[in-house]
Amino acid sequence: MTDRDPFAEGERAARDNIPPEANPYSDGSDEHALWSAGHEKVASAMEARESEGS
């Protein structure tokens, strides 16, 4: 078992402005999907905040 959390890594990547294309996991893997979901969660929240606070 690994200590890595792809979802949390995706969230962190979005906060660090790392593009979704930088997903380090193999396309089609569970880890890839989790990383993407974490990235999308944070990126969507950041976009919503930007549009509200403009």
CNS distance restraints for C-alpha pairs under 8 A (distance, minus, plus):
assign (resid   4 and name CA) (resid   9 and name CA) 7.95 0.50 0.50
assign (resid   5 and name CA) (resid   9 and name CA) 6.15 0.50 0.50
assign (resid   6 and name CA) (resid  10 and name CA) 6.09 0.50 0.50
assign (resid   6 and name CA) (resid  31 and name CA) 5.63 0.50 0.50
assign (resid   6 and name CA) (resid  32 and name CA) 7.41 0.50 0.50
assign (resid   6 and name CA) (resid  34 and name CA) 5.60 0.50 0.50
assign (resid   6 and name CA) (resid  35 and name CA) 4.63 0.50 0.50
assign (resid   6 and name CA) (resid  38 and name CA) 7.69 0.50 0.50
assign (resid   7 and name CA) (resid  11 and name CA) 6.34 0.50 0.50
assign (resid   7 and name CA) (resid  31 and name CA) 7.80 0.50 0.50
assign (resid   7 and name CA) (resid  34 and name CA) 4.75 0.50 0.50
assign (resid   7 and name CA) (resid  35 and name CA) 4.51 0.50 0.50
assign (resid   7 and name CA) (resid  36 and name CA) 7.35 0.50 0.50
assign (resid   7 and name CA) (resid  37 and name CA) 6.53 0.50 0.50
assign (resid   7 and name CA) (resid  38 and name CA) 4.52 0.50 0.50
assign (resid   7 and name CA) (resid  39 and name CA) 7.48 0.50 0.50
assign (resid   8 and name CA) (resid  12 and name CA) 6.16 0.50 0.50
assign (resid   8 and name CA) (resid  35 and name CA) 7.26 0.50 0.50
assign (resid   8 and name CA) (resid  38 and name CA) 6.18 0.50 0.50
assign (resid   9 and name CA) (resid  13 and name CA) 6.10 0.50 0.50
assign (resid   9 and name CA) (resid  35 and name CA) 6.31 0.50 0.50
assign (resid   9 and name CA) (resid  38 and name CA) 7.32 0.50 0.50
assign (resid   9 and name CA) (resid  39 and name CA) 7.97 0.50 0.50
assign (resid  10 and name CA) (resid  14 and name CA) 6.28 0.50 0.50
assign (resid  10 and name CA) (resid  23 and name CA) 7.67 0.50 0.50
assign (resid  10 and name CA) (resid  34 and name CA) 7.56 0.50 0.50
assign (resid  10 and name CA) (resid  35 and name CA) 4.31 0.50 0.50
assign (resid  10 and name CA) (resid  36 and name CA) 6.09 0.50 0.50
assign (resid  10 and name CA) (resid  37 and name CA) 7.19 0.50 0.50
assign (resid  10 and name CA) (resid  38 and name CA) 4.61 0.50 0.50
assign (resid  10 and name CA) (resid  39 and name CA) 4.27 0.50 0.50
assign (resid  10 and name CA) (resid  40 and name CA) 7.94 0.50 0.50
assign (resid  11 and name CA) (resid  15 and name CA) 6.39 0.50 0.50
assign (resid  11 and name CA) (resid  35 and name CA) 7.50 0.50 0.50
assign (resid  11 and name CA) (resid  38 and name CA) 4.56 0.50 0.50
assign (resid  11 and name CA) (resid  39 and name CA) 4.61 0.50 0.50
assign (resid  11 and name CA) (resid  40 and name CA) 7.68 0.50 0.50
assign (resid  11 and name CA) (resid  41 and name CA) 7.07 0.50 0.50
assign (resid  11 and name CA) (resid  42 and name CA) 5.61 0.50 0.50
assign (resid  12 and name CA) (resid  16 and name CA) 6.21 0.50 0.50
assign (resid  12 and name CA) (resid  39 and name CA) 7.48 0.50 0.50
assign (resid  13 and name CA) (resid  17 and name CA) 6.25 0.50 0.50
assign (resid  13 and name CA) (resid  18 and name CA) 5.03 0.50 0.50
assign (resid  13 and name CA) (resid  19 and name CA) 7.56 0.50 0.50
assign (resid  13 and name CA) (resid  39 and name CA) 6.58 0.50 0.50
assign (resid  14 and name CA) (resid  18 and name CA) 5.54 0.50 0.50
assign (resid  14 and name CA) (resid  19 and name CA) 6.99 0.50 0.50
assign (resid  14 and name CA) (resid  20 and name CA) 7.67 0.50 0.50
assign (resid  14 and name CA) (resid  39 and name CA) 5.11 0.50 0.50
assign (resid  14 and name CA) (resid  40 and name CA) 7.63 0.50 0.50
assign (resid  14 and name CA) (resid  42 and name CA) 6.00 0.50 0.50
assign (resid  14 and name CA) (resid  43 and name CA) 5.69 0.50 0.50
assign (resid  15 and name CA) (resid  42 and name CA) 6.84 0.50 0.50
assign (resid  15 and name CA) (resid  43 and name CA) 7.45 0.50 0.50
assign (resid  18 and name CA) (resid  22 and name CA) 6.77 0.50 0.50
assign (resid  20 and name CA) (resid  36 and name CA) 6.85 0.50 0.50
assign (resid  20 and name CA) (resid  39 and name CA) 6.84 0.50 0.50
assign (resid  23 and name CA) (resid  32 and name CA) 6.77 0.50 0.50
assign (resid  23 and name CA) (resid  35 and name CA) 6.84 0.50 0.50
assign (resid  23 and name CA) (resid  36 and name CA) 7.16 0.50 0.50
assign (resid  24 and name CA) (resid  32 and name CA) 7.48 0.50 0.50
assign (resid  25 and name CA) (resid  29 and name CA) 7.08 0.50 0.50
assign (resid  25 and name CA) (resid  31 and name CA) 6.14 0.50 0.50
assign (resid  25 and name CA) (resid  32 and name CA) 4.84 0.50 0.50
assign (resid  25 and name CA) (resid  35 and name CA) 7.89 0.50 0.50
assign (resid  26 and name CA) (resid  31 and name CA) 7.72 0.50 0.50
assign (resid  26 and name CA) (resid  32 and name CA) 6.03 0.50 0.50
assign (resid  27 and name CA) (resid  32 and name CA) 5.87 0.50 0.50
assign (resid  28 and name CA) (resid  32 and name CA) 6.46 0.50 0.50
assign (resid  28 and name CA) (resid  33 and name CA) 7.14 0.50 0.50
assign (resid  29 and name CA) (resid  33 and name CA) 6.50 0.50 0.50
assign (resid  30 and name CA) (resid  34 and name CA) 6.20 0.50 0.50
assign (resid  31 and name CA) (resid  35 and name CA) 6.02 0.50 0.50
assign (resid  32 and name CA) (resid  36 and name CA) 6.11 0.50 0.50
assign (resid  33 and name CA) (resid  37 and name CA) 6.10 0.50 0.50
assign (resid  34 and name CA) (resid  38 and name CA) 6.21 0.50 0.50
assign (resid  35 and name CA) (resid  39 and name CA) 6.15 0.50 0.50
assign (resid  36 and name CA) (resid  40 and name CA) 6.01 0.50 0.50
assign (resid  37 and name CA) (resid  41 and name CA) 6.10 0.50 0.50
assign (resid  38 and name CA) (resid  42 and name CA) 6.52 0.50 0.50
assign (resid  39 and name CA) (resid  43 and name CA) 5.96 0.50 0.50
assign (resid  40 and name CA) (resid  44 and name CA) 5.77 0.50 0.50
assign (resid  41 and name CA) (resid  45 and name CA) 6.34 0.50 0.50
assign (resid  42 and name CA) (resid  46 and name CA) 6.11 0.50 0.50
assign (resid  43 and name CA) (resid  47 and name CA) 6.16 0.50 0.50
assign (resid  44 and name CA) (resid  48 and name CA) 6.13 0.50 0.50
assign (resid  45 and name CA) (resid  49 and name CA) 6.23 0.50 0.50
assign (resid  46 and name CA) (resid  50 and name CA) 6.23 0.50 0.50
assign (resid  47 and name CA) (resid  51 and name CA) 6.26 0.50 0.50
assign (resid  48 and name CA) (resid  52 and name CA) 6.21 0.50 0.50
assign (resid  49 and name CA) (resid  53 and name CA) 6.03 0.50 0.50
assign (resid  50 and name CA) (resid  54 and name CA) 6.10 0.50 0.50
